[in-house]
Amino acid sequence: MASNLDKKILWQCRRGILELDSVLSSFVANHFVKLNQKEKELFQLLLTHEDVDLMDWLINKQEPPPDSLKEIIDIVI
């Protein structure tokens, strides 16, 4: 059974852009529970960014800003 956090994260992955929804929702469904606490927090931080930025980083594979997000982006893609 999914925890409340898992359900909340899955809901936050619904972005309105089909490709982005697919990447994020698939990642959560298949990998989120296996992340350690730091990685889960980074993923939550990642979800606070704008859809355009997420598309660039996750789908267009452009470099994220030089901060801790690169670690979680590398895990997601």
Contacts in CASP RR format, 6 or more apart in sequence:
PFRMAT RR
TARGET T0000
AUTHOR 0000-0000-0000
METHOD contacts of the structure
MODEL  1
MASNLDKKILWQCRRGILELDSVLSSFVANHFVKLNQKEKELFQLLLTHE
DVDLMDWLINKQEPPPDSLKEIIDIVI
2 10 0 8 1.000
5 40 0 8 1.000
6 28 0 8 1.000
6 32 0 8 1.000
6 33 0 8 1.000
9 28 0 8 1.000
9 32 0 8 1.000
9 43 0 8 1.000
9 44 0 8 1.000
9 47 0 8 1.000
10 25 0 8 1.000
10 28 0 8 1.000
10 29 0 8 1.000
12 44 0 8 1.000
12 47 0 8 1.000
13 21 0 8 1.000
13 24 0 8 1.000
13 25 0 8 1.000
13 27 0 8 1.000
13 28 0 8 1.000
13 47 0 8 1.000
14 21 0 8 1.000
14 25 0 8 1.000
15 21 0 8 1.000
15 24 0 8 1.000
15 51 0 8 1.000
15 54 0 8 1.000
16 51 0 8 1.000
17 51 0 8 1.000
17 55 0 8 1.000
19 55 0 8 1.000
19 59 0 8 1.000
20 51 0 8 1.000
20 54 0 8 1.000
20 55 0 8 1.000
20 58 0 8 1.000
20 59 0 8 1.000
23 58 0 8 1.000
23 59 0 8 1.000
23 76 0 8 1.000
23 77 0 8 1.000
24 47 0 8 1.000
24 54 0 8 1.000
24 58 0 8 1.000
24 76 0 8 1.000
27 76 0 8 1.000
31 75 0 8 1.000
32 40 0 8 1.000
32 43 0 8 1.000
35 43 0 8 1.000
35 75 0 8 1.000
39 71 0 8 1.000
39 72 0 8 1.000
39 75 0 8 1.000
42 68 0 8 1.000
42 69 0 8 1.000
42 71 0 8 1.000
42 72 0 8 1.000
43 72 0 8 1.000
43 76 0 8 1.000
45 68 0 8 1.000
45 69 0 8 1.000
45 72 0 8 1.000
46 54 0 8 1.000
46 69 0 8 1.000
46 72 0 8 1.000
46 73 0 8 1.000
46 76 0 8 1.000
49 69 0 8 1.000
53 64 0 8 1.000
56 62 0 8 1.000
57 63 0 8 1.000
57 64 0 8 1.000
57 69 0 8 1.000
57 73 0 8 1.000
58 73 0 8 1.000
58 76 0 8 1.000
58 77 0 8 1.000
61 77 0 8 1.000
63 70 0 8 1.000
64 70 0 8 1.000
64 73 0 8 1.000
END
